[in-house]
Amino acid sequence: MGRSPNFDRCIWLGVHELPRSGTTSEGDSKAGKPLGRSDAALRSNLADHFFATQASTLMQHVHLPGLENVSWDDIALIATIAEFESLRQAAKSFGVNASTLVRRVEKLEAALGTQILDRLPHGFQMNEAGQAIAEVARDMQAQFLRLQDVSRLDQGVKGKVTIAVTEGLGTFWLAPRLSQFAEEHPDVLLNLRTSMNFSNLLQNEADIAIQLKKPENPDLVAARLCHMHVYPFASVAYLEEYGLPTLAGKGVDHRIVLQQSEQVTNKVILEFLRQHRIERNVSFVTNSSIAHLYAIERGIGVGGLPTFTMVLGGQLVPIDLGFHHTIEVWLSYRSDLRKVRRILFVIDWLRKAFDPKRYPWFAPAFIHPAELMEGVRAALSERKPAASSPINSDDGKHTSDVIADFKRASKLSLRKDAI
């Protein structure tokens, strides 16, 4: 989940009498003025009260003799183990290995004088004492998030907006457009967080998320942003060295590059490879979209890339192997942010950035990369696009012919103008 240490320290603390969002201060009660960013002193007092009552809150709910000697990092640890129901996943969340986590649990159990995890033949299971602490910790988490909501009451334009986006879309597509947004909205600070893991918007890890799976939480507003079409690509250097890949004969000797991450599972690609008995040819796997693209560009092997890669200006050739895969791209945000103007500005900008009418590679219908390339060239040259034939590895062309076709189609630099 990637939480910072300070956030982990704070998120599990709680108090039961924090004012709800929209509460007014004593001086503003008559006017009904909501709290804004100028009420820093009030928020500070709330936080002081929040932390001062943390111990008594937990002690009232969990009766363990050594609880006063336990650090709040350990409380976060118990709650995280309960959340993931897996020591391995909880350890990953804290950035430590599983054996380190087990040692911390054992130290905590010694301080409390009781077991939190039952040791079973197949692993560990949280017992009643651990579950009780975790339940209270979750209540505290909810209370602290209510405290954070006080800072959300400013619905103006000025402020920071955090976008959680997949690495490839964030780096190669959104980053080149940030200057345009900054010119139009100088009072909005954009924080672009690129990762192939999902972000938890309900825990304020981001304000807006762009991800490759529809969010299922009913507390989030979710909308399909665009479609992304994945197609096999190889570099010019790779084709010159190893020839044109096919699904028969020499094709079984080609190397394959894959990306594997929380949002990219490769189920469709791996099934295609199994059908053609070439799954053993996988020679490079990475969780990074950047490393995946560069591995294909540098000639490590053949790999699937989004078709918008064609307009980035790299020396990549689309290979027709009878395979393409469509992925839905989803935009989501918390429902309580609908009225925050800076959030709406960013959402509007994101919709324009992925508008399929302007950028046809994001449309629902698949368009062959060679046709996309020709269409962009024609638009930039202000002429009607000429007929374009897909680069087909089974149409009798030699590798040298395919490379020559690609180089002729790539004479016009697209990186600056197309994106």
ZALUM-100934 format. One record per atom (N, C-alpha, C): x, y, z. Coordinates in steps of 0.02 Angstrom, whole numbers, padded with zeros to 5 digits, always signed. Atoms other than C-alpha are relative to their C-alpha. Example, Ala and Ser with C-alpha at 12.3 -4.5 7.8 and 13.67 -1.06 7.14 Angstrom:
REM ZALUM-100934
+00045-00059+00000+00615-00225+00390+00045+00060+00000-00042-00059-00003+00684-00053+00357-00039+00055+00037
//
This chain:
REM ZALUM-100934
+00040-00060+00000+00000+00000+00000+00042+00063+00000-00045-00055+00008+00150+00113+00017-00014+00059+00045+00013-00057-00043+00102+00219+00169+00066+00023+00030-00060-00027-00032+00232+00333+00245+00000-00019+00074-00003+00017-00072+00295+00296+00423-00042+00047+00042+00039-00047-00040+00215+00455+00490-00074-00013-00007+00071+00014+00011+00049+00412+00411-00020-00063+00039+00014+00061-00037+00059+00236+00485-00006+00015+00074+00002-00017-00071+00094+00313+00656-00066+00033+00017+00059-00039-00016-00056+00428+00645-00065-00037-00015+00063+00025+00027-00184+00325+00552-00037-00045+00048+00032+00048-00044-00215+00201+00692-00018+00030+00068+00017-00032-00063-00242+00328+00831-00070+00028-00005+00069-00021+00007-00415+00388+00876-00030+00033+00062+00039-00029-00054-00540+00484+00981-00072+00000-00023+00070+00010+00020-00729+00467+00984-00041+00063-00002+00041-00059-00003-00782+00648+01000+00027+00056-00043-00022-00052+00046-00704+00739+00853-00060+00029-00036+00056-00029+00036-00820+00863+00767-00003-00026-00071+00009+00024+00069-00890+00805+00601+00015+00056-00049-00012-00049+00052-00852+00890+00436-00057+00049-00003+00052-00050+00004-00945+01054+00424-00013+00033+00066+00009-00031-00066-00936+01093+00611+00029+00070-00001-00024-00069-00002-00915+01278+00647+00035+00014+00065-00033-00020-00061-00799+01358+00771-00046+00045+00040+00043-00039-00044-00869+01454+00918-00011+00070-00028+00006-00068+00026-00833+01622+00836-00041+00004-00062+00035+00000+00064-00914+01572+00674-00068-00033+00003+00060+00040-00005-01063+01478+00742-00062+00038-00022+00060-00038+00019-01186+01619+00714-00004+00008-00075+00000-00010+00073-01133+01647+00535-00004-00065-00037+00003+00065+00034-01126+01462+00499+00057-00009-00049-00057+00003+00046-00957+01484+00416+00038-00065+00011-00037+00062-00009-00870+01317+00383+00073+00013+00013-00071-00006-00014-00694+01288+00443+00039-00002-00064-00042+00000+00060-00562+01327+00312+00072-00008+00019-00071+00010-00011-00374+01321+00294+00028+00049+00051-00025-00049-00048-00356+01476+00406-00008-00024+00072+00012+00024-00067-00415+01374+00556+00053-00051+00022-00054+00047-00015-00245+01293+00581+00004-00013+00075-00004+00007-00072-00249+01325+00769-00052-00050+00026+00053+00045-00021-00415+01235+00788+00018-00072-00018-00019+00068+00020-00353+01086+00689+00056-00027+00044-00055+00021-00044-00195+01082+00796-00027-00022+00067+00029+00019-00064-00300+01079+00955-00037-00067-00004+00034+00064+00010-00406+00938+00884+00050-00057-00001-00051+00053+00003-00249+00839+00845+00030-00014+00068-00028+00011-00067-00178+00868+01020-00048-00041+00042+00051+00038-00038-00341+00807+01097-00003-00072-00024+00002+00066+00032-00340+00661+00976+00054-00045+00027-00056+00040-00022-00168+00600+01026+00000-00010+00076+00000+00005-00072-00192+00636+01211-00046-00054+00026+00050+00049-00023-00341+00519+01223+00009-00069-00030-00008+00064+00035-00271+00377+01118+00006-00059+00047-00013+00057-00044-00212+00269+01261-00064-00020+00038+00060+00016-00039-00371+00283+01366-00053-00032-00044+00050+00029+00046-00478+00243+01213+00012-00074-00009-00015+00071+00012-00388+00080+01180-00006-00040+00065+00003+00036-00064-00376+00033+01364-00071-00017+00020+00069+00012-00018-00564+00047+01383-00029-00061-00037+00028+00053+00042-00592-00083+01246+00038-00065+00005-00040+00061-00001-00449-00206+01266+00035-00004+00068-00027+00005-00068-00402-00266+01442+00060-00047-00001-00062+00037-00001-00220-00321+01430+00048+00036+00047-00039-00032-00052-00101-00288+01575+00060+00040-00026-00060-00033+00023+00050-00236+01471-00012+00051-00055+00016-00042+00057-00040-00123+01348+00032+00069+00004-00029-00066-00006+00031+00037+01420+00073+00002-00022-00070+00004+00021+00206-00022+01369+00007-00011-00075-00001+00016+00071+00159-00051+01187+00004+00064-00041-00005-00058+00044+00211+00071+01050-00058+00000-00048+00057-00005+00047+00081+00135+00929+00017-00027-00069-00020+00034+00062+00183+00067+00784-00021-00074+00004+00021+00070-00008+00144-00105+00857-00075-00008-00008+00072+00002+00011-00041-00065+00860-00016+00001-00075+00009-00002+00072-00029-00020+00676+00018-00068-00031-00021+00066+00026+00061-00185+00647-00056-00052+00008+00054+00049-00012-00080-00287+00725-00058+00012-00048+00056-00016+00044-00212-00195+00625+00015-00018-00073-00019+00015+00069-00116-00219+00463-00001-00075-00013+00003+00073+00007-00096-00406+00491-00072-00023-00007+00070+00018+00004-00283-00418+00521-00030+00021-00066+00027-00024+00064-00318-00316+00364+00018-00046-00057-00024+00040+00057-00213-00423+00248-00013-00075+00010+00008+00071-00017-00243-00590+00338+00059-00041-00027-00060+00033+00026-00066-00632+00282+00061+00036+00028-00061-00030-00025+00100-00604+00367+00044+00026-00056-00041-00021+00056+00187-00593+00200-00023+00067-00029+00026-00062+00028+00071-00458+00133+00006+00058+00050-00008-00052-00050+00074-00361+00297+00073+00023+00004-00071-00018-00001+00264-00366+00297+00018+00043-00061-00012-00040+00061+00266-00300+00119-00027+00071+00008+00029-00066-00011+00152-00156+00171+00046+00043+00044-00044-00037-00045+00275-00107+00310+00071+00006-00028-00066-00005+00030+00426-00129+00196+00052-00042+00036-00047+00046-00033+00504-00272+00297-00014-00071-00024+00013+00069+00019+00522-00459+00270-00041-00035+00053+00047+00036-00044+00408-00588+00351+00033-00020+00066-00034+00021-00062+00539-00649+00477+00008+00059+00048-00005-00060-00043+00565-00471+00541-00067+00014+00032+00067-00012-00027+00377-00453+00562-00016-00049+00055+00013+00051-00051+00367-00616+00660+00037+00018+00064-00038-00019-00059+00504-00555+00778-00033+00058+00037+00035-00057-00031+00409-00392+00808-00063-00024+00036+00060+00028-00032+00250-00491+00846+00019-00036+00065-00021+00037-00060+00344-00602+00968+00020+00049+00056-00019-00051-00050+00416-00448+01056-00063+00032+00029+00062-00030-00023+00242-00373+01066-00038-00048+00046+00034+00050-00042+00169-00535+01136+00033-00004+00069-00036+00003-00064+00305-00536+01270-00018+00061+00043+00018-00060-00038+00261-00356+01319-00070-00004+00027+00070+00005-00021+00076-00396+01329-00012-00058+00047+00009+00060-00041+00100-00563+01416-00054-00046-00027+00051+00043+00030-00019-00647+01294+00015-00009-00073-00009+00013+00071-00020-00724+01121-00050+00040-00041+00043-00035+00048-00089-00624+00974-00012-00044-00061+00005+00046+00057-00054-00753+00838+00005-00071+00024-00005+00071-00014-00089-00938+00855+00043-00033-00052-00045+00036+00046+00047-01048+00779-00035-00065-00020+00033+00060+00027-00036-01179+00668+00046-00036-00048-00044+00037+00046+00040-01315+00558+00008+00034-00067-00003-00031+00066-00002-01216+00401+00020+00074+00002-00020-00070-00004+00054-01046+00468-00025+00033+00063+00022-00039-00058-00010-00910+00584-00073+00021-00010+00068-00025+00001-00186-00857+00629-00011+00046+00060+00011-00048-00053-00238-00704+00730-00055-00026+00046+00049+00026-00048-00328-00754+00890-00046+00056+00025+00051-00046-00025-00464-00667+00992+00031+00065+00026-00031-00060-00027-00346-00546+01081+00024+00045-00057-00023-00039+00057-00267-00491+00917-00057+00033-00038+00058-00027+00036-00436-00469+00835-00032+00058+00037+00030-00053-00040-00498-00362+00979+00040+00065-00008-00042-00060+00010-00349-00243+00965-00009+00028-00070+00007-00022+00069-00367-00237+00776-00066+00036-00012+00065-00032+00009-00552-00195+00787-00001+00071+00027-00003-00067-00029-00521-00047+00902+00044+00045-00044-00045-00039+00042-00377+00009+00792-00035+00024-00064+00037-00021+00059-00492+00011+00641-00048+00057+00015+00043-00055-00020-00615+00120+00736+00040+00065+00006-00043-00058-00007-00472+00238+00776+00020+00028-00068-00017-00021+00067-00423+00242+00594-00056+00042-00030+00057-00037+00027-00598+00298+00545-00006+00069+00032+00004-00064-00034-00595+00434+00677+00054+00048-00024-00054-00043+00023-00427+00499+00618-00014+00026-00071+00018-00022+00067-00489+00506+00439-00052+00056+00003+00048-00056-00009-00633+00615+00501+00037+00064+00017-00040-00059-00016-00502+00732+00574+00033+00027-00063-00030-00022+00062-00414+00737+00406-00051+00036-00045+00052-00031+00042-00579+00784+00324-00009+00074+00015+00005-00071-00015-00571+00952+00414+00038+00040-00052-00039-00036+00050-00437+01003+00290-00032-00001-00069+00033+00005+00064-00553+00954+00148-00055+00053-00008+00056-00046+00002-00678+01090+00191+00013+00059-00046-00016-00053+00047-00586+01215+00081-00017-00025-00070+00023+00022+00066-00678+01195-00085+00024+00046-00055-00024-00047+00050-00581+01330-00175+00046-00031-00051-00042+00022+00055-00461+01321-00319+00071-00015+00024-00070+00007-00019-00294+01340-00231+00010-00061+00044-00016+00059-00041-00215+01183-00161+00030-00055-00042-00032+00057+00032-00138+01014-00202-00051-00053-00019+00041+00057+00022-00220+00873-00300+00048-00057-00017-00043+00058+00012-00139+00702-00297-00035-00049-00047+00026+00048+00049-00165+00588-00447+00042-00064+00005-00033+00065+00002-00122+00403-00430-00014-00031-00069+00008+00023+00069-00092+00335-00606+00051-00055-00014-00047+00052+00019-00010+00184-00684+00063+00031-00030-00065-00028+00017+00173+00208-00725+00005+00022-00073-00006-00017+00071+00161+00205-00914-00042+00060-00020+00044-00056+00017+00011+00321-00930+00024+00065+00033-00023-00060-00036+00082+00440-00800+00063+00029-00030-00066-00023+00025+00259+00448-00870-00002+00021-00072-00005-00011+00072+00233+00438-01057-00058+00041-00029+00057-00035+00029+00061+00517-01078-00018+00064+00039+00022-00059-00038+00015+00635-00935+00058+00049+00013-00056-00045-00017+00187+00704-00889+00014+00052-00054-00011-00051+00051+00211+00790-01059-00053+00054-00003+00055-00049+00002+00045+00881-01031-00005+00042+00063+00005-00035-00064+00079+00947-00856+00011+00075-00007-00013-00071+00008+00148+01113-00917-00062+00038-00024+00062-00031+00025-00015+01150-01009-00049+00011+00058+00045-00008-00057-00116+01118-00851+00025+00054+00047-00028-00049-00045+00003+01224-00748-00012+00071-00025+00013-00066+00029-00021+01371-00867-00073+00020+00010+00071-00015-00006-00210+01357-00859-00024+00007+00072+00021+00000-00071-00221+01327-00670+00062+00008+00044-00062-00010-00038-00068+01404-00585-00008-00009+00076+00011+00007-00072-00148+01392-00412-00008-00073+00023+00007+00071-00018-00165+01202-00419+00067-00035-00005-00062+00039-00002-00016+01097-00368-00017-00073-00015+00012+00070+00018-00022+00929-00457+00055-00044+00029-00046+00050-00026+00058+00782-00369-00014-00065-00037+00010+00058+00043+00078+00641-00495+00037-00060+00031-00029+00060-00030+00106+00472-00410-00008-00059-00047+00004+00055+00048+00150+00335-00534+00018-00065+00036-00012+00065-00031+00138+00155-00477-00044-00051-00035+00041+00054+00028+00077-00012-00542-00041-00035+00054+00043+00025-00053-00008-00045-00374-00062+00044+00007+00061-00038-00011-00184+00009-00329+00008+00047+00060-00001-00047-00055-00205+00162-00217-00067-00001+00036+00060-00001-00040-00331+00170-00075-00023+00072+00009+00025-00069-00004-00428+00331-00102-00035+00014+00065+00037-00010-00062-00530+00305+00055+00046+00011+00060-00050-00015-00051-00370+00316+00157+00044+00059-00020-00033-00062+00021-00319+00477+00068+00069-00012-00030-00064+00010+00034-00174+00396-00026+00003+00041-00064+00003-00044+00059-00231+00501-00175-00069+00030-00002+00066-00030+00011-00374+00615-00227-00036-00032-00059+00027+00028+00062-00398+00540-00400+00043-00060-00019-00038+00059+00023-00348+00369-00466-00017-00016-00072+00008+00027+00068-00322+00309-00644+00030-00070+00002-00022+00069-00008-00313+00121-00644-00030-00045-00054+00018+00046+00054-00337-00032-00755-00054-00050+00022+00054+00042-00023-00480-00108-00656-00054+00044+00031+00055-00040-00027-00652-00041-00610-00002-00006+00076+00006+00004-00073-00659+00005-00424-00068-00028+00019+00063+00032-00022-00791-00094-00331-00030+00033+00061+00026-00032-00061-00810+00015-00176-00055+00049-00017+00057-00045+00016-00981+00102-00179+00011+00072+00023-00014-00068-00024-00907+00253-00088+00041+00041-00050-00039-00035+00051-00807+00298-00244-00042+00014-00062+00028-00015+00065-00864+00384-00402+00048-00028-00053-00043+00032+00050-00798+00282-00548-00029+00009-00070+00022-00009+00070-00806+00315-00735+00054-00028-00046-00047+00025+00050-00727+00231-00885+00032+00059-00036-00036-00057+00029-00593+00352-00946+00015-00011-00074-00018+00016+00070-00537+00266-01107+00014-00074-00005-00022+00069+00012-00479+00102-01183+00073+00001-00022-00070+00006+00019-00300+00046-01204+00009-00067-00036-00007+00059+00042-00255-00078-01341+00073-00023-00001-00067+00028-00003-00104-00192-01320+00014-00041-00062-00018+00033+00063-00012-00256-01474+00073-00021+00003-00071+00021-00001+00151-00351-01505+00045+00050-00038-00049-00045+00030+00302-00240-01543+00070-00030+00007-00071+00017-00004+00486-00267-01578+00039+00061-00026-00041-00055+00023+00629-00146-01608+00029-00015-00069-00033+00008+00065+00710-00117-01777+00064-00041+00008-00063+00036-00012+00875-00179-01704-00013-00074+00011+00015+00070-00013+00794-00340-01643-00018-00037-00066+00020+00032+00064+00715-00377-01814+00060-00008-00046-00060+00007+00042+00879-00344-01902+00045-00057+00023-00043+00053-00028+00966-00466-01786-00031-00069-00004+00031+00066-00007+00838-00605-01769-00054-00015-00052+00051+00012+00050+00715-00584-01911-00070+00012+00026+00069-00014-00016+00526-00566-01912-00032-00058+00038+00032+00054-00037+00432-00667-01778-00061-00028-00037+00060+00032+00025+00301-00792-01836-00024-00050+00054+00026+00049-00048+00194-00920-01746+00019-00071-00018-00022+00067+00021+00276-01066-01836+00073+00005-00022-00068+00001+00025+00449-01119-01885+00047+00041+00043-00051-00040-00034+00577-00988-01839-00029+00040+00058+00031-00041-00052+00452-00897-01727+00010-00028+00069-00006+00029-00066+00475-01021-01585+00066+00017+00033-00065-00016-00028+00654-00960-01562+00004+00072+00026-00003-00071-00019+00608-00779-01525-00010+00009+00075+00005-00016-00071+00624-00701-01353-00061+00044+00014+00062-00036-00018+00472-00630-01262+00012+00039+00064-00006-00045-00058+00465-00484-01139-00069+00011+00030+00065-00007-00033+00325-00473-01009+00004+00051+00057+00007-00041-00059+00265-00350-00879-00050-00033+00047+00042+00033-00049+00190-00422-00719-00004+00044+00062+00008-00043-00059+00118-00314-00579-00070-00009+00028+00066+00005-00032-00033-00289-00467-00056+00016-00049+00052-00019+00048-00129-00207-00610+00008-00033-00068-00012+00034+00064-00054-00308-00754+00012-00073+00015-00005+00071-00018-00086-00495-00738+00024-00044-00057-00024+00038+00058-00042-00554-00915-00040-00064-00014+00038+00061+00011-00179-00687-00911-00014-00012-00074+00017+00008+00071-00231-00654-01091+00062-00016-00041-00062+00012+00038-00052-00646-01157+00027-00069+00013-00027+00066-00016+00003-00802-01064-00042-00056-00031+00043+00050+00032-00148-00899-01129+00016-00004-00075-00018-00001+00071-00103-00845-01307+00066-00037-00011-00065+00033+00007+00077-00903-01280-00006-00075+00010+00010+00072-00012+00018-01070-01210-00034-00034-00060+00034+00028+00058-00098-01098-01358+00048-00015-00056-00048+00008+00054+00049-01079-01475+00065-00031+00025-00056+00037-00029+00170-01171-01359+00066+00039-00002-00060-00041-00001+00292-01028-01345+00009+00036+00067-00006-00034-00065+00272-00982-01161+00070-00009+00029-00068+00011-00025+00446-01054-01128+00049+00053-00026-00044-00049+00030+00518-00913-01233+00005+00065+00040-00003-00061-00040+00488-00781-01098+00070+00006+00029-00070-00008-00021+00662-00710-01064+00010+00059+00047-00007-00058-00043+00627-00551-00965-00068+00019+00027+00062-00021-00032+00492-00502-00839+00015+00058+00047-00009-00057-00043+00474-00336-00749-00067+00026+00024+00062-00031-00024+00344-00246-00643-00006+00072-00024-00003-00071+00019+00393-00077-00719-00020+00010-00073+00018-00017+00068+00309-00003-00872+00058+00031-00038-00057-00033+00032+00464+00101-00907+00052-00052-00020-00048+00053+00016+00582-00048-00897-00025-00045-00056+00030+00042+00051+00462-00149-01004+00007+00031-00070-00007-00034+00064+00460-00019-01143+00073+00002-00022-00070-00006+00019+00648+00007-01138+00030-00068-00019-00025+00067+00017+00680-00181-01140-00017-00018-00072+00020+00014+00069+00582-00195-01303+00036+00046-00048-00036-00048+00043+00660-00037-01376+00073-00019-00010-00071+00017+00004+00835-00101-01338+00012-00069-00029-00009+00062+00036+00804-00266-01425+00006-00063+00042-00003+00060-00041+00788-00387-01279-00048-00053-00025+00048+00049+00026+00635-00467-01358-00063+00034-00027+00065-00023+00025+00457-00451-01425-00047+00005+00060+00045-00009-00057+00326-00383-01306-00062+00040-00018+00062-00037+00011+00150-00313-01294+00004+00070+00030+00000-00070-00022+00136-00123-01282-00065+00033-00022+00058-00037+00023-00008+00000-01291+00013+00031-00069-00010-00025+00068-00037+00059-01469+00019+00074-00002-00021-00071+00001-00012+00242-01418+00076+00006+00002-00073+00000+00002+00173+00193-01404+00025+00023-00068-00022-00018+00068+00182+00221-01593+00012+00075-00007-00008-00072+00010+00165+00410-01574+00051+00031+00047-00051-00027-00045+00302+00426-01443+00067+00009-00034-00059-00013+00039+00435+00422-01577+00056-00051+00005-00051+00050-00006+00531+00264-01532+00006-00043-00063-00012+00044+00058+00603+00140-01658-00031-00069+00013+00037+00061-00013+00469+00009-01629-00044-00018-00060+00039+00025+00057+00383-00098-01761-00056-00045+00026+00055+00045-00019+00209-00174-01734+00003-00065-00040-00005+00066+00031+00208-00362-01772-00068-00033+00001+00066+00031+00005+00049-00445-01834+00005-00074+00011+00000+00071-00017+00038-00612-01744-00070-00026+00013+00068+00021-00013-00151-00619-01737-00022+00011+00071+00015-00012-00071-00155-00550-01560-00007+00075+00013+00003-00065-00033-00218-00391-01479-00047-00005+00059+00037+00004-00063-00291-00358-01307-00022+00070+00020+00027-00065-00019-00404-00216-01248-00010+00003+00076+00005-00011-00072-00396-00147-01070-00040+00064+00013+00037-00060-00020-00520-00026-00992+00040+00040+00051-00034-00045-00046-00445+00124-00903-00053+00039+00039+00052-00029-00042-00546+00190-00755+00026+00059+00041-00014-00058-00042-00549+00357-00666-00047-00003+00061+00042+00003-00060-00611+00364-00486+00023+00053+00051-00014-00047-00053-00621+00483-00339-00054-00006+00053+00048+00003-00054-00710+00501-00172-00060+00044-00015+00061-00037+00016-00890+00559-00185-00003+00067+00035+00003-00064-00036-00862+00697-00056+00043+00053-00032-00042-00049+00034-00739+00782-00175-00034+00030-00062+00034-00023+00061-00870+00817-00309-00003+00075-00005+00010-00072+00001-00888+00999-00257+00065+00040+00009-00064-00034-00007-00703+01039-00236+00024+00022-00069-00010-00026+00068-00664+01152-00383+00066-00023-00032-00064+00021+00029-00481+01106-00404-00002-00073-00022+00008+00070+00021-00529+00922-00411-00037-00004-00067+00039+00000+00062-00657+00959-00547+00043+00025-00058-00045-00024+00053-00526+01057-00646+00046-00057-00024-00046+00054+00018-00408+00908-00641-00037-00055-00037+00039+00052+00034-00544+00784-00689-00016+00021-00072+00014-00025+00068-00592+00892-00838+00063-00004-00044-00064+00004+00038-00409+00901-00891+00016-00073-00018-00014+00071+00013-00391+00711-00876-00046-00027-00055+00046+00023+00053-00546+00681-00983+00023+00024-00069-00025-00027+00064-00474+00793-01119+00064-00036-00021-00064+00032+00016-00304+00709-01108-00010-00070-00028+00013+00068+00024-00383+00539-01143-00061-00002-00047+00059-00004+00044-00520+00597-01264+00011-00041-00063-00010+00043+00059-00537+00460-01397-00015+00035-00066+00014-00037+00062-00606+00586-01523+00063+00036-00024-00063-00033+00018-00440+00677-01519+00057-00049-00006-00053+00050+00000-00331+00525-01483-00031-00068-00013+00038+00061+00018-00406+00376-01577+00029-00064+00028-00028+00061-00030-00287+00251-01496-00032-00015+00067+00036+00012-00062-00394+00272-01338-00074-00016-00011+00070+00015+00016-00559+00233-01428-00016-00072+00017+00018+00070-00014-00657+00074-01390+00020-00049-00055-00016+00044+00056-00625+00004-01564+00075-00002-00012-00071+00008+00013-00453-00066-01601+00018+00026-00070-00028-00024+00064-00354+00022-01739+00072-00025-00004-00067+00027+00007-00197-00060-01805+00051+00056+00008-00050-00053-00010-00040+00037-01752+00025+00032-00064-00024-00028+00063+00016+00057-01932-00050+00051-00028+00052-00048+00022-00150+00142-01973+00000+00062+00044-00005-00058-00045-00134+00253-01820+00058+00045-00021-00060-00037+00020+00039+00304-01876-00014+00041-00063+00015-00034+00063-00020+00347-02050-00051+00055+00010+00050-00051-00013-00171+00441-01984+00030+00062+00033-00033-00057-00033-00064+00550-01869+00043+00038-00049-00043-00033+00050+00060+00585-02009-00043+00041-00048+00043-00035+00047-00083+00633-02124-00029+00063+00032+00029-00058-00035-00161+00749-01993+00052+00055+00007-00053-00050-00008+00006+00834-01963+00020+00031-00067-00018-00024+00067+00036+00850-02150-00059+00033-00035+00061-00029+00027-00143+00913-02179-00018-00030-00068+00020+00034+00061-00179+00783-02310-00040-00062+00019+00040+00059-00012-00297+00635-02327+00046-00061+00009-00044+00058-00010-00219+00475-02257-00004-00049-00058-00003+00050+00052-00160+00352-02385-00016-00068+00028+00015+00068-00023-00208+00169-02377+00061-00030+00033-00056+00028-00039-00102+00077-02250-00013-00073+00012+00006+00072-00011-00072-00110-02241+00033-00019+00065-00030+00024-00061-00041-00195-02075+00066-00035-00013-00063+00034+00006+00134-00263-02046-00012-00072+00021+00021+00069-00013+00093-00448-02059+00059-00046-00009-00058+00045+00003+00224-00577-02019-00013-00061-00044+00016+00059+00041+00134-00706-02127-00018+00017-00072+00021-00019+00067+00108-00607-02287+00054-00008-00053-00052+00013+00049+00268-00663-02372+00054+00052-00002-00051-00051+00000+00368-00506-02337+00063-00024+00036-00062+00012-00036+00550-00521-02289+00009+00052+00055-00012-00046-00055+00612-00440-02130+00025+00068-00025-00028-00062+00027+00709-00311-02232-00054+00044-00030+00055-00039+00029+00549-00259-02322-00041+00034+00056+00039-00028-00055+00456-00234-02157+00036+00059+00031-00040-00054-00030+00597-00129-02084+00002+00060-00046-00001-00056+00048+00606-00024-02243-00066+00036+00001+00066-00031-00004+00418+00005-02236-00006+00044+00063+00005-00037-00063+00431+00059-02055+00041+00065-00003-00043-00059+00003+00575+00178-02086-00028+00053-00045+00031-00049+00044+00483+00260-02230-00059+00033+00035+00058-00027-00035+00328+00281-02121+00020+00045+00058-00022-00036-00060+00433+00356-01981+00042+00061-00016-00042-00057+00018+00519+00496-02078-00022+00063+00037+00025-00059-00035+00407+00625-01993+00004-00013+00075-00005+00008-00072+00452+00648-01810-00067+00014+00033+00067-00007-00029+00295+00622-01706+00001+00019+00073-00001-00007-00073+00353+00640-01526-00026+00068+00022+00019-00067-00023+00332+00828-01510-00070+00019-00023+00063-00025+00028+00182+00857-01624-00060-00043+00019+00057+00045-00010+00075+00704-01590-00025+00000+00072+00021+00004-00070+00074+00714-01401-00002+00069+00031
//
